[in-house]
């Protein structure tokens, strides 16, 4: 982990947040390369979840959340971790993460009994701060998917099964943030709420677990480093009938990368019922008929159903850490030296190609390199860099370390024969390629990086039947 953290800082992937003022625990900032990697991972998820399917719509909802949403979702009462204090050194710990009955900081066993600590951050909305002005920073992106359920159904006429996908920030006041970006207080989630007819939920749950495993594999997180954890009943979240966690062998141990929960009709049911109750109280409704407001109506039978929901919920930051950890390699070279290489899948690489003139500031070489950069950039496949350093060896080493799949060298021969040397990051092999063929070469490489075999691969005939 230390080597990875050092690389992230040195090369501009991830920095400690608020660093020049001493840092703020549990917060990190993504630097020039980190933001590209993170965006590429999110884009890959969005492409798979939204663009590649016809049964999922996207959403980008607010972060500030009315207390009622999180009251009726059950978070106000249950979104807690067990907190213990050390009476001697005043440090605070999560009881379920203590390895013994001693304080990990000072060794004292003078610890308090565990008490529930609610992880939600509160803030005040508007200029007057009073008991009615407070709001929460959302602890999961999911709740506004549920509160927008009717808006999405009404505006898209979706029929079951269908999903709503969202990527965005979530906030949790973790008692002990740790392990770099693994457990932080501000993070991003990629969440899909996939609504299905009750009775088909268990089958969909299984199918989503398989789909998610194959997506992680496609991001370079190898199946052999992933394990499934069927969460036992006494550990399930308050909303879940069954949860399967995808566990990854992080540098600090086997931990959750993504959770796939069967949330049943808990959330829609709860918000429906409480909406109806509120409407009855304010005389909008006379009885409880509208219990099923957050429901869908079958076009043939006209029956209203509160759907069940399967929720694959992945952490972006944990994803970035897993992808970096998988890609990070220190290789022995033939000459006895070593090289550090980030073997990232090309579609995730922050920089897709570096174009390097052999001689710094040489007009003909730099002009040609600049035109190649512009042409490749037009493909809109990601960032292409013009690197006018004049030190090819140093550029190769830097681009190996940041995971650039291709380095394109423009030399004096280029000016004669309109071809360039393309160096492959993984094999270090150099190939002479005509400039006119570079676009296709880069395009093929990025497209090959994503196999698209996941498309409906795990859908059973029964599932297609219930579409
Ligand atoms: N909506 C369901 C939900 O939020 P969760 O298991 O609490 O479920 C889902 O969170 C994912 O969010 C986790 O699998 C993890 O990847 C990520 N996550 C949760 N807490 C986190 C934290 N403090 N820091 C970084 N990522 C976190």
Boltz pocket constraint, residues with backbone or C-beta under 6 A from the ligand:
constraints:
  - pocket:
      binder: B
      contacts: [[A, 139], [A, 140], [A, 141], [A, 142], [A, 172], [A, 174], [A, 181], [A, 182], [A, 183], [A, 184], [A, 185], [A, 187], [A, 188], [A, 189], [A, 191], [A, 256], [A, 257], [A, 258], [A, 259], [A, 311], [A, 313], [A, 314], [A, 315], [A, 316], [A, 317], [A, 318]]
      max_distance: 6.0
